[in-house]
Amino acid sequence: QVQLEESGGGLVQPGGSLRLSCAASRTIESIPSMAWFRQAPGKPRELVATITTAYGTKYGDSVKDRFTIARDDAKNTVYLQMNNLKAEDTAVYYCWAFSNGLVYWGQGTQVTVSS
């Protein structure tokens, strides 16, 4: 069992940057797969970025070259660095983890990109 808690969301101007954090309730070094999803109102939830011990990092086409996912096992935290933000990035961002055959979700953090 793993609890995930996102933080770092907020309001940012287009072209700006924001870093999201996902803190886990236990060590993440034993969690093989973690990811960020996002969901905007009226739209399906989409995969933003993944980081796995087996395959490294992968990004959705809409955020490739702008976002970076990373993990700090010592802090039990996974990050999403978001650069060159666009209005279309506005969404609730969710942390996700897969461990021991179970899927875990954070509660989400709101990111709003607007001038």
ABEGO torsion letter per residue (X at the ends): XBBBBBBGBEBBBBGBBBBBBBBBABBAAABABBBBBBBBBGBBBBBABBBBAAAEBBBBAAABGABBBBBBAAAGBBBBBBBGBBAAABBBBBBBBBBGGBBBBBAEBBBBBBX
